Amino acid sequence: MPDAASPAPPPGRSPNPPGAARRSLRRLLQAWGVLRSLWIYRIGHRDRHRAMDALYRQFLAPGDLAFDIGSHVGDRIACFRRLGCRVVAVEPQPMLVSVLHGLHGRDAAVVLVDAAIGATEGRLDLHLNLSNPTVATGSRAFIAAADGAPRWEGQRWTETVAVPVTTLDALIARHGLPAFVKIDVEGLELDVLQGLHSAVPALSFEFTTIQPGIALSCIERCARIGSYRFNAALGESQTLAHPSWLDGKAMADWLRALPADANSGDVYARLDAR
């Protein structure tokens, strides 16, 4: 019998329809995923923050402009601001966009762009992993590569949302040439670089061992844009793996030799000063 203060449901309908229950569960799962990311990337692991500052200080100085492509919960935004930089931060996930506006929306030195970045402007179907928002992706090939791969067990992309897409060229035309561009877009790194036709002083892009060919193609793309040399950091170590910067071939050879359980990391590229 329904509560006396509540209207009775229409005949034949449950007072708690399954669709509403599923929506509530999805919202709870998504909120948990965001809170988990905030703890991992923004709240815990202070030593990681110090290491991150030391890493990016090699590429950025106070007053420089940095692009953060795939901002997630904004740990790189926070780092770039600690270094005194201006930031253009790009994130397409609606819930994370709300989080970023809450964390950085009042900072005049941070421009938040609610979009994805790609080779051309348009629209993109973004696949959401509600319990692990850091791996949202616009690439079906990325999802297929993760299926059954070691260390990717249990990852599920259960919802899709259409988001606008802009390009690095468009961001540069609007905000100026950045000193550094960080790219972390789960399988669409090459698409992002295909929308860049100006050599920026330095950039990074994520690699994964489930899609090694994308990182190799990104190195080739960088070589077509400018005279770059390369380094890398494994996982979230925030430490460059090589004492000297490598040419494209040596960087590609190193990536090919990585074991599958290396899982992921970031390739760094900077213009050769010679």
PEHUFEN-V875387 format. One record per residue. N is the residue number from 1. RES is the residue in three letters. PSI is psi as a letter, one per 40 degrees, with the letter a starting at -180 (999 if undefined). NEAR is the number of other ideal C-beta (glycine too) atoms within 8 Angstrom. D_FIRST is the distance of its C-alpha to the first C-alpha in Angstrom with 1 decimal. Layout:
# PEHUFEN-V875387
n=[N	N]
res=[RES	RES]
psi=[PSI	PSI]
near=[NEAR	NEAR]
d_first=[D_FIRST	D_FIRST]
This chain:
# PEHUFEN-V875387
n=[1	2	3	4	5	6	7	8	9	10	11	12	13	14	15	16	17	18	19	20	21	22	23	24	25	26	27	28	29	30	31	32	33	34	35	36	37	38	39	40	41	42	43	44	45	46	47	48	49	50	51	52	53	54	55	56	57	58	59	60	61	62	63	64	65	66	67	68	69	70	71	72	73	74	75	76	77	78	79	80	81	82	83	84	85	86	87	88	89	90	91	92	93	94	95	96	97	98	99	100	101	102	103	104	105	106	107	108	109	110	111	112	113	114	115	116	117	118	119	120	121	122	123	124	125	126	127	128	129	130	131	132	133	134	135	136	137	138	139	140	141	142	143	144	145	146	147	148	149	150	151	152	153	154	155	156	157	158	159	160	161	162	163	164	165	166	167	168	169	170	171	172	173	174	175	176	177	178	179	180	181	182	183	184	185	186	187	188	189	190	191	192	193	194	195	196	197	198	199	200	201	202	203	204	205	206	207	208	209	210	211	212	213	214	215	216	217	218	219	220	221	222	223	224	225	226	227	228	229	230	231	232	233	234	235	236	237	238	239	240	241	242	243	244	245	246	247	248	249	250	251	252	253	254	255	256	257	258	259	260	261	262	263	264	265	266	267	268	269	270	271	272	273	274]
res=[MET	PRO	ASP	ALA	ALA	SER	PRO	ALA	PRO	PRO	PRO	GLY	ARG	SER	PRO	ASN	PRO	PRO	GLY	ALA	ALA	ARG	ARG	SER	LEU	ARG	ARG	LEU	LEU	GLN	ALA	TRP	GLY	VAL	LEU	ARG	SER	LEU	TRP	ILE	TYR	ARG	ILE	GLY	HIS	ARG	ASP	ARG	HIS	ARG	ALA	MET	ASP	ALA	LEU	TYR	ARG	GLN	PHE	LEU	ALA	PRO	GLY	ASP	LEU	ALA	PHE	ASP	ILE	GLY	SER	HIS	VAL	GLY	ASP	ARG	ILE	ALA	CYS	PHE	ARG	ARG	LEU	GLY	CYS	ARG	VAL	VAL	ALA	VAL	GLU	PRO	GLN	PRO	MET	LEU	VAL	SER	VAL	LEU	HIS	GLY	LEU	HIS	GLY	ARG	ASP	ALA	ALA	VAL	VAL	LEU	VAL	ASP	ALA	ALA	ILE	GLY	ALA	THR	GLU	GLY	ARG	LEU	ASP	LEU	HIS	LEU	ASN	LEU	SER	ASN	PRO	THR	VAL	ALA	THR	GLY	SER	ARG	ALA	PHE	ILE	ALA	ALA	ALA	ASP	GLY	ALA	PRO	ARG	TRP	GLU	GLY	GLN	ARG	TRP	THR	GLU	THR	VAL	ALA	VAL	PRO	VAL	THR	THR	LEU	ASP	ALA	LEU	ILE	ALA	ARG	HIS	GLY	LEU	PRO	ALA	PHE	VAL	LYS	ILE	ASP	VAL	GLU	GLY	LEU	GLU	LEU	ASP	VAL	LEU	GLN	GLY	LEU	HIS	SER	ALA	VAL	PRO	ALA	LEU	SER	PHE	GLU	PHE	THR	THR	ILE	GLN	PRO	GLY	ILE	ALA	LEU	SER	CYS	ILE	GLU	ARG	CYS	ALA	ARG	ILE	GLY	SER	TYR	ARG	PHE	ASN	ALA	ALA	LEU	GLY	GLU	SER	GLN	THR	LEU	ALA	HIS	PRO	SER	TRP	LEU	ASP	GLY	LYS	ALA	MET	ALA	ASP	TRP	LEU	ARG	ALA	LEU	PRO	ALA	ASP	ALA	ASN	SER	GLY	ASP	VAL	TYR	ALA	ARG	LEU	ASP	ALA	ARG]
psi=[h	i	i	d	e	i	i	i	i	i	h	e	i	i	e	g	i	d	d	d	d	d	d	d	d	d	d	d	d	d	d	d	d	d	d	d	d	d	d	d	d	d	d	i	f	d	d	d	d	d	d	d	d	d	d	e	e	e	e	i	i	h	e	i	h	i	h	g	h	g	d	b	e	f	d	d	d	d	d	d	d	d	e	f	i	i	h	h	h	h	h	e	h	d	d	d	d	d	d	d	d	d	d	e	d	e	h	e	e	h	h	h	h	g	i	i	h	a	d	i	i	b	i	h	h	h	h	h	g	d	e	g	e	e	f	i	i	e	h	d	d	d	d	d	d	d	h	e	i	h	e	e	h	e	h	h	h	e	i	h	h	h	i	i	h	a	i	d	d	d	d	d	d	d	e	i	h	i	d	i	h	h	h	g	f	g	e	f	d	d	d	d	d	e	e	h	e	h	h	i	d	i	i	i	i	i	i	i	e	e	g	d	d	d	d	d	d	d	d	d	d	d	d	d	d	i	g	i	i	i	a	i	h	h	b	f	d	f	h	h	d	h	d	i	i	i	i	d	d	d	d	d	d	d	d	d	e	h	i	d	e	d	c	i	a	h	h	h	h	i	h	h	e	999]
near=[1	8	4	4	3	7	4	5	8	5	4	3	7	6	6	5	7	6	6	8	9	8	8	8	8	11	8	8	10	13	9	9	13	13	8	10	14	11	9	8	9	10	4	5	6	6	6	9	12	8	11	12	11	9	11	14	8	6	10	12	8	6	6	12	12	17	14	14	13	12	14	12	13	14	11	13	15	11	12	13	13	8	13	7	15	9	14	14	16	15	13	14	11	8	10	13	12	8	12	16	9	6	10	12	9	4	7	4	7	13	7	12	10	9	10	14	17	16	7	7	8	7	7	12	8	14	12	13	13	11	9	10	15	7	9	12	13	14	9	6	8	13	11	7	11	11	7	5	9	6	6	10	6	4	9	6	11	7	8	8	9	7	12	11	13	12	13	13	10	10	14	12	5	5	8	5	7	13	13	15	13	12	14	10	15	12	13	14	14	10	11	16	14	9	13	13	4	8	8	12	8	12	12	12	14	13	16	12	12	10	12	12	6	12	14	11	9	14	15	9	11	14	10	5	11	8	6	13	9	15	12	15	13	7	8	4	8	9	7	8	8	9	2	4	7	11	7	12	6	9	14	10	8	12	14	8	5	9	5	9	7	10	9	8	12	10	16	13	12	11	9	7	3	2]
d_first=[0.0	3.8	6.6	8.5	11.5	10.4	10.9	8.7	10.6	13.3	13.1	14.1	13.5	11.7	10.4	13.2	16.0	18.7	21.3	19.8	19.5	23.1	24.3	22.9	24.6	27.8	28.0	27.6	30.2	32.5	32.3	33.1	36.1	37.4	37.2	39.0	41.7	42.1	42.7	45.1	47.1	46.9	46.1	47.5	50.9	53.2	56.2	55.0	55.1	58.7	59.7	58.1	60.1	63.3	62.7	62.1	64.9	67.2	66.1	65.1	66.8	65.6	65.2	64.8	62.1	59.7	57.3	54.1	52.9	49.5	48.7	45.4	44.5	48.0	50.0	53.1	52.6	52.6	55.7	57.6	56.8	58.1	61.3	61.6	60.9	59.3	56.5	55.0	51.8	50.1	46.5	44.4	41.0	38.7	36.9	40.3	41.9	39.4	40.4	44.1	43.9	42.3	45.0	48.0	47.2	49.3	52.3	55.0	56.7	53.7	52.9	49.6	49.5	46.1	47.5	48.8	52.6	54.3	57.6	56.9	54.6	51.6	48.0	46.7	43.6	42.7	40.8	38.5	38.0	35.0	35.6	39.3	40.1	43.8	44.2	42.8	45.3	46.5	48.4	47.1	50.3	49.2	45.9	47.8	50.3	47.7	45.9	47.0	49.5	50.1	48.3	46.0	43.7	40.0	40.5	38.2	38.4	35.1	35.1	37.8	38.6	41.6	43.8	47.2	50.4	53.5	56.7	58.8	61.6	59.4	58.4	62.0	63.0	60.4	60.7	64.1	65.3	63.5	65.4	62.7	59.9	57.2	55.4	52.4	50.5	49.6	51.9	53.0	55.8	58.5	56.7	56.8	60.5	61.3	60.3	62.9	66.5	67.8	68.9	67.0	68.6	66.0	62.7	60.4	58.2	55.8	56.8	54.9	56.4	54.0	55.6	59.2	60.7	58.9	60.6	63.9	63.5	62.6	65.9	67.8	66.1	67.1	70.6	70.7	69.5	71.9	74.0	71.4	71.6	68.6	67.0	63.6	61.0	59.0	55.3	54.5	57.8	59.0	62.5	64.9	66.0	69.6	72.3	73.9	72.4	72.6	73.6	71.2	72.5	72.3	68.8	67.8	69.6	67.7	64.3	65.3	66.2	62.9	61.0	57.5	55.9	57.3	54.3	54.8	56.7	58.4	61.8	63.7	66.4	68.9	71.9	75.1	77.3	80.5]
